Amino acid sequence: MSDHAVDSVAARADQMKRAARELGFDACGIARAEAPDPEDRLGAWLERGYHADMAWMARTRAARQDPQLLLPGAKSVIVVARNYHHPRPEQPPGSGKVAAYAWGRDYHKVLRRPLRALAATVEGFEPGARTYCRIDSGPVLERAWAARAGVGWIGRNSLVLRRDLGSWFFLGVILTTVELAPDRPVEDCCGSCRACIDACPTRAIVAPGVVDSRLCISYHTIENRGEIPEALHAAFRDWVFGCDICQEVCPWNRFAKTTDEAAFHPRPGVAHPALAELAEQDEDAFNARFAGTPVRRAKHGGMLRNARIALGNAKR
């Protein structure tokens, strides 16, 4: 590669990162569009059945591991992070807990416009440039890409961690045919810490960075459309949508700052819905109450089930 070409890919990367900051992203990194999972950790995870009944993970395995299947000619992968942290509001008696990422407006809707705007900036670098954007809603290994792009490291709870944001952030990914200067991965700073592993009430973190969805509170309260094994009920405590325990105990989250994105701030009654009311509300009331938030992912029937489990735990 000529010196001019090197200067060009570096200058484009710098310009793109400036645009990312102006669009409100808290971090941005770049990786080469190579296989993000050369050790086939995804394959090992799937073969052990850790994906539970999330069959789409197995169906999209090839695309997740080969960026060329998503965007032929891809040369670079851009990863952005957006802080969503907000202190948990005081919990009223008789209420349940919702994971922090779901307290405000659905992050897909909030981040879609700035991510597309950033992609448009990249497409303007050369004629015929193409991009492929996703916010955890497509066959993209966003955490693996984040680690390769130096946005953070994958912690023992399987989430991406940063020194300045902890783990309270969303990820967005842009594949592009434009060549950009890549960043270096950052050091894994978990050290010998086991806080997340030891705190998980269902022991879902079966190895550093490996979560068995069949034991995970977040999986069961959000993705599981069937019955939750009774043996797990007591460990769910008062969680009715997701679970933040492994993040709450992480030492790096002491450095988290409150997000400046108002759309992610808690909506009234969402962080801690009243359990008795939640367990009896009809579908129209559920849809009205959680309209525009990620909570609707669990669907009405799932939230009724979750609320009844939490009510049962309160009586133990």
N, C-alpha and C positions, 0 to 999 in steps of 0.2 A: 504494500500500500504506500502511495506517495505521501510526502509530508503534507501536501495540500489536502489530500483526502483525509489524513489523520486530523488535521485542523478542522476540516469540514464536519466530521462526525462528532468531534468534541464541541465545536461551536453550536451545532444543532442540539446536542444534549443539554448544554447550558441554557440555550434559548427555551427549550421545552420545559426545563425545570423552573425557570423564571415564570413561565406561563402557568405551571402547576401551582406555584405559590400564589400568584395573582388570582387564581380560581378558587383559592381557599384550602387547598390540600396541605396537610401538615408535614408530609414527607413524600419523597419521590425517588425512585431508583430505576436502573436499567440493567437488563440482562441480555445476553445473546439468546437468540431463538433456537436453542438447542434443547435436547431432551431434559425436562426438569427433574426427572426421577430415574436417573441411570441405574440406581440400585434396585429398582422395582419395589419400592416400599409399598406403593399402592397395591400391587399384585399380591404381596404377602398379606396385607391387611384384608383384602377381599377374600383370599383363600382361607383365612381363619374365620370368616363369617362375621368379622367385626362391623360390617356395614348393615347388619340386621336385615330388614326387608327393604332397604333403600336400593332397589334393583337397578335404578338408573346409574348408580356408581359403577356397577359392573358393565352395563351396556355401553357406557361412554369411556371405558378404560383406555382404549387405544387413542382416542382424541385427546384425553387429558395428558397423555404421555408424549404426544407428538404434535407440536404446534403447527407443523405443515399441513395436518389434516384439518385444522381450523382456518388457517390462512396460508395457502400455498405461496411460497416465496417470502415468508416472514423472515426478517433478519434480526429484529429487536423486540424485546418485551418490556413495556413500561409498567411499573407498579406504583400506585399512589396509595397513601393512607390518609384517613380523615378521622380525627379524634371525635368520640361521642361521649366522653366521660362527663358524668354529673353526679355529685354526691347523692346517695340514696335518701329519699325523703323519709321522715319518721313514719314507722309502720303502725297504723291503728290496730287496736285489739280486734281479733276475729277476721283479720284480712290475710290474703296470700301474698306471695312474692312473684313478680315478673322480672325476667332478666333485663338488665339496664339498657341493652341495645334496642329494646322494643318499647321504651317509654314514650317516645315521640313519633314523628312522622316516619313512615316506611323509608328506610335509608336508600332503597333502590330508586325511589322517586326523587329523593333529595340529591343524590349523587349522579344521576343519569345525565343531567344537563351539563354540569362542569366536566364530566368525563368525556362526553362527546365533544365539548368545546376544545378540550386538550387534544383529542384525536384530530380535530379539524386543523389545529395548529401544526401537528405533525404531517398531516396530508399536504399542507402548504409548502413543505420543504422541497418537494420535487414533483414533477408532472407524473400523473398516474399512480401516485402513492396510495396504498390501501391500508386500512386499519380494521381491527376486530376488537370490540369492547365488551367487557363483562364485569358484573359486580356480583360475584358468587352465585350467579344464576345460570351458568353455562358450564360446559365440560372443560373447566380450567382449574389447574392445581394452583390456586392463588397463593397459598401459604408457601409452597415450594418455590414459586417464582419470586415471592417477596424475599425469601432467604437468599436466593441467587442474585437478586438485584441489590442486596445490601440494605433493604428497608428495615430489616430486623433479623432476629434469629428465631428458630422454632423452639419454644420452651418445652418443658417436660409435660405440660398440660396440652400440648400439640398446637397451641396458639402462637402467633408471631408476637415477639416482645421487642420493645425498644427501650433504651435507657431513659428517654425523655417523655414517652407516652405510656409506658407499661404495655398493657395489652388491650386497652379500651379504644380500639380504632377499627374502622372498616377498611377493606381493601378493594381497590379497583384495578383492573388489568387491561392494558391495550397492547395487542399484537400489531406489529406494523412491518411493512416491506421496506421501510426506511432504515438505513443503518445508523445507529447512534452509539456513541462511546459507552461501553458498559461500566458499571460500578463493581467494586469488590464486595464479596460477602463480608458481614461483620462477625466478630467473635461471639461465640456462644457464652453468655455470661450467667448461666444458671448455676455453674459450679457444682457443688455437692448438695445444693438445696433440694429438699423433698417436700416442701410445704404443700404444694398442690396435690401430690400423690397421696400424702398422709391425710389430707383434709377431705378428700373425696368420700362421701358417705356410702357410696355403692362400690367403691374400689374399681371404678371404670377405667382409670389410668393404669393399664396393665403392664406398661413398660414406659420408660422416658419417651415422650412424644407420641405414644400409641394409646388410643382410646377405643375401648370395646363399646360400640354403640348399644349393644344389648343390655349393658349395665348403666348407661348414661342417662341422667335425669333430663338433660336437654333433648336427647333423641326421643325419649318416651313421651314427654309432655308436648312436643311439637310435631314430630314426624310420625310417630306410631299411631296408626288409625284403628288398632285393635285394643285388646285388653292388656293392661300392664300387669306383669307377674306379681302376685300378691306378696311374694317374699321381698319385693323391693319397696312396697308401699311405705313402710315406716321410715325408710331412709330418705324419702322425698320430702319429709317434713312439711313445710308450708309453700313449697314451690309449685306454682300452677302453670308457668310458662318459662321454659328454659331453666338455667341454673348459673349462678355467678361465683359459686364457692371457690373454684380453683383460681379465679381471678382475684377475689377478695383477699385471699391469703398470700398472694404473690408479692414478695418484697419490692419488686420493681414498680408495682402499682402505687407505691407511696409517692412516686414522682409525677403521677398523672395530674394533668391540669383540667379544669372545667372547660368543656368545649365552648367555642364562640358561635357555634351553629345553633340558633334558637330552635330550629325544627327538631333537634334531638333532645331538648329539655323535656322533663316529665309533664305529660298531660294529666290533668286532675283525674284521680281515681284509677289510673292505669298501672302505676308501679305497685300498688297494693289494693287490688279489688277485694271487696267484702266477700268472704267465702260463701256465706249463706245465700246471698243474693246471686252470686255467680253460679251456684249449683242449681238454681231454680229458674234462671232467666230463659226466655224463649229466644229463638234464633234471630228475630228482628231486633230484640233488645241487645243481643250480643253484637250483631253487625253494627248497630248504631253506636254502641259504646266504644268499640275498638276500630271504628272506621278509619282507614288511612294509616293504621299502625301495623307492625309485623305480627301482632298477636293473632290476627285473623288467619295466619298460616296454620294454626292448630285446629281451626274450624270449631263450630259450635259444639258438636258432640264431644270433641276432644277436651275442650275446656270444662264442660260439665263433668266429665270423668275425672279430670285433674282436681277440680274443686272438691268433689266428693271424697277423693283420697285425702286431700289436705284436711277436710273437716273430720274425717275419721282419725287422722293423726292427732288433731287437737284434743280429741276425747280420750286418747290413750293415757 
